[in-house]
Amino acid sequence: MAVSSRWDMDLGLQSGGNLPKGTTGKAFCQHVWKALLAAMRDLGDGYHCVLGVGAQADALDFLGAEVEGDVPGNVSIRSCIQQVEMLNSYADVFVSHAGFNSMQESLMAGVPLIAVPQAMDQPENARKIEVSGWGRAFLEPMTTLTPAALAAAVREVSADASPYLAEVSRVKGQLQGGHQRAADRLLQLAAKPGARL
């Protein structure tokens, strides 16, 4: 969620009010991860989470010495995840910072989102996710994201009859084959007399 260059950076200055000033990438990520671990403990064995934490040496220092005891059995922690493969093959819900690429990859896979935005374009993307019915958003996550709220959002978004699932499935259908449609359209335009491409 926070690359090395943003780990110690004050994201609050770049968040447009989404994060309090003084919130570093590390503080943000660890707040989200603590809530996620507690939510997964509450959700139980019917849910499994693969958590990508990056390569920062101090990423998990909030867990203390007993890392194994603090991580629920339904959570696997990895430094790196093949996100597109995970979304296309395994995910039922995607807890994401709501960066544009992550949002698009989730929609293309038909996976509803839970947006936990940091800064830059992410708060606006999170609003778009919620307004469009693609998932839930935790704006101002340092105050609104709690283990109970996250567990409730996971249950709601991943439910079999979820309106979020229906909406992202509809969007997935619209996005499929987009590159081929674009190529066909370019060829049509190029075939017109006087076309300049």
C-alpha positions as CSV (number, residue, x, y, z in Angstrom):
1,M,0.0,0.0,0.0
2,A,2.9,2.4,0.5
3,V,6.0,2.0,-1.6
4,S,9.4,2.6,0.0
5,S,9.6,6.2,-1.3
6,R,6.4,7.0,0.6
7,W,7.0,4.9,3.7
8,D,8.3,7.9,5.8
9,M,6.6,10.6,3.8
10,D,3.9,12.8,5.4
11,L,0.9,11.7,3.2
12,G,-1.4,14.0,5.1
13,L,0.1,16.9,3.2
14,Q,-0.9,15.3,-0.1
15,S,-4.2,13.8,0.9
16,G,-6.6,16.7,0.4
17,G,-7.8,16.2,3.9
18,N,-8.3,12.5,3.6
19,L,-5.5,11.8,6.1
20,P,-4.4,13.9,9.1
21,K,-1.2,15.9,8.7
22,G,1.7,13.9,10.0
23,T,0.4,10.5,8.8
24,T,3.3,8.7,7.2
25,G,2.9,5.8,4.7
26,K,4.0,3.5,7.5
27,A,1.5,4.8,10.0
28,F,-1.3,4.5,7.4
29,C,-0.4,1.0,6.3
30,Q,0.0,-0.3,9.8
31,H,-3.4,1.2,10.8
32,V,-5.0,-0.5,7.9
33,W,-3.2,-3.8,8.5
34,K,-4.1,-3.8,12.3
35,A,-7.8,-3.3,11.4
36,L,-7.6,-6.0,8.7
37,L,-6.0,-8.6,11.0
38,A,-8.6,-8.0,13.7
39,A,-11.4,-8.0,11.1
40,M,-10.2,-11.3,9.7
41,R,-10.1,-12.8,13.2
42,D,-13.7,-11.7,13.6
43,L,-14.7,-13.0,10.1
44,G,-13.3,-16.5,10.9
45,D,-12.4,-19.5,8.7
46,G,-15.0,-18.8,6.0
47,Y,-12.8,-16.0,4.8
48,H,-9.1,-16.0,3.8
49,C,-6.9,-12.9,3.2
50,V,-3.7,-12.6,1.4
51,L,-2.0,-9.5,2.7
52,G,0.8,-7.8,0.6
53,V,3.0,-5.7,2.9
54,G,5.9,-4.8,0.6
55,A,9.6,-5.0,1.2
56,Q,10.0,-2.6,4.1
57,A,12.0,-4.2,6.8
58,D,9.9,-2.6,9.5
59,A,6.5,-3.3,7.9
60,L,5.3,-5.7,10.6
61,D,7.0,-4.2,13.6
62,F,3.6,-3.3,15.0
63,L,3.0,-7.0,15.6
64,G,5.8,-7.3,18.2
65,A,7.9,-10.4,18.8
66,E,5.1,-12.9,18.5
67,V,4.2,-12.4,14.8
68,E,2.7,-15.9,14.4
69,G,0.5,-15.4,17.5
70,D,-0.8,-12.1,16.3
71,V,-1.7,-13.2,12.8
72,P,-5.0,-15.1,12.5
73,G,-4.8,-18.5,10.7
74,N,-7.0,-17.2,7.8
75,V,-4.4,-14.6,6.8
76,S,-1.3,-15.2,4.7
77,I,1.3,-12.3,4.7
78,R,3.5,-11.8,1.6
79,S,5.9,-9.2,0.6
80,C,4.7,-9.3,-3.0
81,I,1.5,-10.5,-4.6
82,Q,0.7,-11.1,-8.3
83,Q,-2.3,-8.7,-8.1
84,V,-3.9,-9.4,-11.5
85,E,-3.6,-13.1,-11.1
86,M,-5.0,-13.0,-7.6
87,L,-8.0,-10.8,-8.7
88,N,-8.7,-13.0,-11.8
89,S,-8.4,-16.4,-10.1
90,Y,-9.0,-16.1,-6.3
91,A,-10.5,-12.9,-5.0
92,D,-14.1,-12.3,-4.0
93,V,-13.4,-8.8,-2.6
94,F,-10.4,-6.5,-2.9
95,V,-9.3,-4.2,0.0
96,S,-7.3,-1.6,-1.9
97,H,-5.9,1.9,-1.6
98,A,-8.0,2.7,-4.7
99,G,-5.2,3.7,-7.0
100,F,-6.5,4.0,-10.6
101,N,-4.7,0.9,-11.9
102,S,-5.8,-1.3,-8.9
103,M,-9.4,0.0,-9.4
104,Q,-9.3,-0.9,-13.1
105,E,-7.8,-4.3,-12.5
106,S,-10.5,-5.1,-10.0
107,L,-13.3,-4.0,-12.3
108,M,-11.8,-6.0,-15.2
109,A,-11.7,-9.1,-13.0
110,G,-15.3,-8.4,-11.7
111,V,-14.2,-8.2,-8.1
112,P,-15.9,-5.6,-5.8
113,L,-13.7,-3.3,-3.8
114,I,-13.3,-1.9,-0.4
115,A,-11.5,1.3,-0.9
116,V,-9.1,2.7,1.8
117,P,-7.5,5.7,0.1
118,Q,-4.3,7.5,1.0
119,A,-3.7,10.5,-1.1
120,M,-3.4,11.8,-4.7
121,D,-6.2,10.4,-6.9
122,Q,-7.2,7.7,-4.4
123,P,-9.8,9.6,-2.4
124,E,-11.7,10.6,-5.6
125,N,-11.4,7.1,-6.9
126,A,-12.8,5.8,-3.6
127,R,-15.8,8.1,-3.9
128,K,-16.3,6.9,-7.5
129,I,-16.2,3.3,-6.3
130,E,-18.9,3.9,-3.7
131,V,-21.1,6.1,-5.9
132,S,-20.9,3.7,-8.8
133,G,-21.9,0.7,-6.6
134,W,-18.6,-1.0,-7.2
135,G,-17.9,-1.4,-3.5
136,R,-17.5,0.5,-0.2
137,A,-15.2,3.3,0.7
138,F,-13.5,4.4,3.9
139,L,-12.8,8.1,3.4
140,E,-10.7,9.5,6.2
141,P,-9.6,6.0,7.1
142,M,-7.5,6.9,10.1
143,T,-10.8,7.7,11.9
144,T,-13.4,5.6,10.1
145,L,-11.6,2.3,9.5
146,T,-12.2,0.1,12.5
147,P,-12.0,-3.7,12.6
148,A,-15.8,-4.0,13.1
149,A,-16.5,-1.6,10.2
150,L,-14.1,-3.4,7.9
151,A,-15.5,-6.9,8.8
152,A,-19.0,-5.6,8.1
153,A,-17.9,-4.1,4.8
154,V,-16.3,-7.4,3.8
155,R,-19.4,-9.4,4.6
156,E,-21.6,-6.9,2.7
157,V,-19.5,-6.6,-0.4
158,S,-18.7,-10.3,-0.7
159,A,-22.3,-11.6,-0.1
160,D,-23.6,-13.9,-2.8
161,A,-26.6,-11.6,-3.5
162,S,-24.4,-8.4,-3.2
163,P,-25.5,-5.5,-5.5
164,Y,-21.8,-4.7,-5.7
165,L,-21.0,-8.0,-7.3
166,A,-23.8,-7.6,-9.8
167,E,-22.5,-4.1,-10.7
168,V,-18.9,-5.0,-11.1
169,S,-19.9,-8.0,-13.2
170,R,-21.8,-5.7,-15.4
171,V,-18.8,-3.4,-15.8
172,K,-16.5,-6.4,-16.4
173,G,-18.7,-7.3,-19.3
174,Q,-18.4,-3.8,-20.7
175,L,-14.6,-3.7,-20.4
176,Q,-14.0,-7.2,-21.9
177,G,-12.5,-7.0,-25.4
178,G,-12.0,-3.2,-25.1
179,H,-8.5,-3.4,-26.7
180,Q,-9.9,-5.3,-29.7
181,R,-12.8,-2.8,-30.1
182,A,-10.2,0.1,-30.0
183,A,-8.1,-1.6,-32.6
184,D,-11.1,-2.3,-34.9
185,R,-12.2,1.4,-34.6
186,L,-8.7,2.6,-35.4
187,L,-8.6,0.4,-38.5
188,Q,-12.1,1.7,-39.5
189,L,-10.8,5.3,-39.2
190,A,-7.6,4.5,-41.1
191,A,-9.7,3.1,-44.0
192,K,-11.6,6.3,-44.5
193,P,-10.4,8.5,-47.4
194,G,-8.0,11.2,-46.3
195,A,-7.5,9.7,-42.9
196,R,-4.4,10.8,-41.0
197,L,-3.4,8.7,-38.0
